[in-house]
């Protein structure tokens, strides 16, 4: 049964979005074609009508996740004004973000895998890194706190590294220590548990940058 061009495009979009979630949750090698197509409500038989290979889908999925995340990060910076940097840092390094791998930032979820993947996937990550740095740099420049970290590369690297380590620690106390230490370092706060000066933050969408 033939499907319309519009339906085919919708199916393609659904597979790409499902792949972005599944890859973050299980890794590139932990997801098969049946999983990818089934998550979108489709059968494996239609995969090669839409994508050249699994690597091709992986690159498209990563590009989509990074594009959407960059857009949300940009909106967060625009809505937070002078408080953008502490808002980004505290939301990113929160226990909620730590626990939601499939819906969270793609860098800690797939970065190590991507470094060993196809050049197409690696390029999508490099583009994403540049986009994140541009947005974080805007947050740094508009920050009302001159003591906060001023290098966007340090901010991004610290956040990603701390989130990776916090997910590796089964001990909740150790995991929170890592998150709080990174927050304190980036915002130059003396106490890792001193959160009284943070701006009020509404509960974030789990599909955060």
Buried (B, 14 or more C-beta within 10 A) or exposed (E): EEEEEEEBEEBBBBBBBBBBBBBBBBEBEEBEBEBBBBBBEBEEEBBEEBBEEBBBBBBBBBBBBBBBBBEBBBEBBEEBEEBBBBBBBBBBBBEEBBEBBBBBBBBBBBBEBBEEBBEBBBBBBEBBBEBBBEBBBBBBEBBEBEEBBBEBEBBBBBBBBBBBBBBEBEEEEEBBBBBBBBBBBBBEBEEBEEBEEBEEEEEBEEBBB
